[in-house]
Amino acid sequence: MSSDTPLQLIVSSPSGAGKTTLTNRLLQQVQNLRFSVSHTTRSPRENELDGREYHFVTRAAFEALIQAGAFLEWAEVHGNLYGTSRQEIERSRGARGIIFDIDHQGARQIKSSSPDAVAVFILPPSMQVLEQRLRGRRSEDESTVLRRFRAALEEIAHYGLFDYVLVNDDLDEATTQLISIFLAEECRRGRASRRAERLLAEGRGYGGVLPPKKT
């Protein structure tokens, strides 16, 4: 089922808590969703492709886009710039929903311009597990791992900005919870009201009488 306006779902977490894995699972299991591909100035990790995980650009190119007002939201995170292009919203027209994989700063900016956007924050089961996950990436040096670990506490402190908080302890259970959040939000009265009003208008068009039965 497509809606006139895609449901905007924000998924955020500290680095290593699993938001990318959970977002990918949501996209695989719920049809007609679109992933918002952010711009970033950081270098691609192994197996990341330009235009799929991120649009990888230089800092100069990113700053030019800021000056042009091209971003719905942007922020500096761990020394790199990240932003969501306004074109991502336009490309999502006709989709069931658009998924934003962004940090708390971006979540706040999107919620301020789109109050009906739904924001989900993902927690690790413990800080020890988070440390293990960060080290398990093997794609970043020790100083980067330590910086991300320290930043995780600050990010977790912003959980109050979000509508839902789930713990990614068991991946299958966390996936089910995230899908359930999307499906429940899709059924909210405010989002279903246009469909209900169309049915009412259609029924009134019959003048209270059933149309002739087709033979």
C-alpha positions in Angstrom: 0.0 0.0 0.0 1.4 3.4 -1.0 0.4 6.6 0.7 0.2 10.2 -0.6 2.9 11.2 1.8 5.6 8.7 2.7 6.0 7.9 6.4 9.3 9.5 7.5 11.1 7.0 9.8 14.3 8.2 11.5 16.6 5.4 12.8 19.5 6.6 15.0 22.0 5.0 17.4 25.6 5.4 18.7 28.2 3.9 16.3 28.2 0.2 16.6 24.7 -0.2 18.1 23.4 -1.7 14.8 21.2 0.9 13.1 22.6 0.2 9.6 22.0 -3.6 10.0 18.5 -3.0 11.3 17.6 -0.5 8.6 18.7 -2.9 5.9 16.6 -5.6 7.4 13.6 -3.3 7.5 14.1 -2.4 3.8 14.3 -6.1 2.9 11.2 -7.1 4.8 8.8 -4.2 4.2 7.9 -3.5 0.6 8.1 -0.1 -1.2 10.3 1.7 1.3 13.0 4.1 0.2 16.4 4.6 1.9 17.5 8.2 2.2 21.2 8.2 1.0 23.0 10.9 2.9 26.0 13.0 1.7 29.2 12.7 3.7 32.8 13.9 3.7 34.2 10.7 5.3 36.0 8.1 3.3 34.1 4.9 2.3 34.6 1.8 4.3 35.3 -1.6 2.7 32.3 -2.8 0.6 30.6 0.7 0.7 29.6 2.1 -2.7 29.1 5.7 -3.7 25.4 6.4 -4.1 24.4 3.2 -2.2 25.4 3.7 1.5 26.4 7.4 1.0 27.1 10.1 -1.5 30.8 10.5 -0.8 31.9 14.1 -1.5 34.8 16.4 -0.6 34.4 19.0 2.2 34.4 21.8 -0.3 31.6 20.2 -2.3 29.6 19.6 0.9 30.0 23.2 2.0 28.9 24.4 -1.4 25.7 22.4 -1.0 25.2 24.0 2.4 25.5 27.5 0.9 23.0 26.5 -1.8 20.4 25.4 0.8 20.4 21.8 -0.6 20.2 20.0 2.7 17.1 19.2 4.8 19.5 18.6 7.7 23.2 18.4 8.2 25.7 18.1 11.0 29.4 17.5 11.8 29.9 14.1 13.5 33.3 12.6 14.5 35.1 15.3 12.4 33.1 14.6 9.2 30.1 16.3 7.7 26.8 14.4 7.1 23.7 15.7 5.4 20.3 14.8 3.9 19.6 16.3 0.5 16.1 17.8 0.0 16.1 15.8 -3.3 15.8 12.6 -1.2 12.3 13.6 -0.1 11.3 14.4 -3.7 12.5 11.0 -4.9 10.4 9.3 -2.3 7.1 10.5 -3.6 4.8 7.5 -4.1 6.8 5.3 -1.7 5.3 3.8 1.4 8.0 5.3 3.6 11.4 6.9 3.6 14.1 5.8 6.1 16.7 8.2 7.5 19.8 6.7 9.0 21.1 9.8 10.9 22.3 11.0 14.3 20.4 12.9 17.0 21.3 16.3 15.5 19.8 15.3 12.1 16.8 13.8 13.9 16.1 17.0 15.7 16.3 19.1 12.5 14.0 16.7 10.6 11.5 16.6 13.5 11.4 20.4 13.7 10.4 20.7 10.0 8.3 17.5 9.9 6.7 17.0 13.3 4.9 13.8 12.2 8.2 12.1 11.4 8.8 9.0 13.6 12.1 8.7 15.4 13.6 5.5 16.8 16.7 5.3 18.9 18.6 2.0 19.1 20.6 1.1 22.2 23.4 -1.5 22.6 22.7 -4.1 25.4 25.7 -2.7 27.3 28.7 -0.5 26.8 31.0 -3.5 26.9 29.1 -5.0 24.0 29.3 -1.7 22.2 33.1 -1.6 22.6 33.4 -5.1 21.2 31.3 -4.2 18.2 33.4 -1.1 17.5 36.6 -3.1 17.7 35.1 -5.9 15.7 34.8 -3.6 12.6 38.6 -3.7 12.1 38.3 -0.8 9.7 39.2 2.0 12.1 42.3 2.7 14.2 42.4 2.7 18.0 42.0 6.5 18.3 38.9 6.4 16.2 37.4 3.5 18.2 38.0 5.4 21.5 36.5 8.6 20.1 33.4 6.8 18.9 33.1 5.0 22.3 33.3 8.3 24.2 30.8 10.0 21.8 28.4 7.1 22.4 27.6 8.4 25.9 26.7 11.8 24.6 24.5 10.4 21.9 22.7 8.1 24.3 22.0 11.1 26.5 19.7 12.4 23.7 17.4 9.4 23.7 14.6 11.7 25.0 14.3 13.3 21.5 13.0 10.0 20.1 9.5 8.5 20.0 10.8 4.9 20.5 13.8 3.4 22.1 14.7 -0.3 21.5 17.6 -2.4 22.6 19.6 -4.3 19.9 20.5 -7.4 22.0 18.9 -10.1 19.9 19.0 -9.0 16.2 15.9 -10.9 15.1 13.9 -9.5 18.0 15.1 -6.0 17.4 14.2 -6.4 13.7 10.7 -7.4 14.6 10.3 -4.5 16.9 11.5 -2.0 14.3 9.1 -3.4 11.7 6.3 -3.4 14.2 6.9 0.3 14.9 6.7 1.1 11.2 3.5 -0.9 10.7 1.8 0.6 13.8 2.7 4.1 12.8 1.4 3.5 9.3 -2.0 2.8 10.9 -2.2 6.0 13.0 -5.5 7.8 12.5 -3.8 11.0 11.1 -2.1 9.0 8.4 -5.1 6.9 7.5 -7.6 9.8 7.6 -7.2 10.7 3.8 -8.1 7.1 2.9 -11.1 7.1 5.2 -12.3 10.4 3.9 -12.0 9.2 0.3 -14.2 6.2 1.2 -16.8 8.5 2.8 -16.9 10.7 -0.3 -17.2 7.6 -2.5 -20.1 6.3 -0.4 -21.9 9.7 -0.4 -21.6 9.7 -4.2 -24.0 6.8 -4.2 -26.6 8.9 -2.4 -27.0 6.2 0.2 -28.0 3.6 -2.4 -25.9 0.7 -3.5 -24.8 0.9 -7.1 -26.5 -1.6 -9.5 -25.2 -5.1 -9.3 -23.0 -6.0 -12.2 -24.3 -8.8 -14.4 
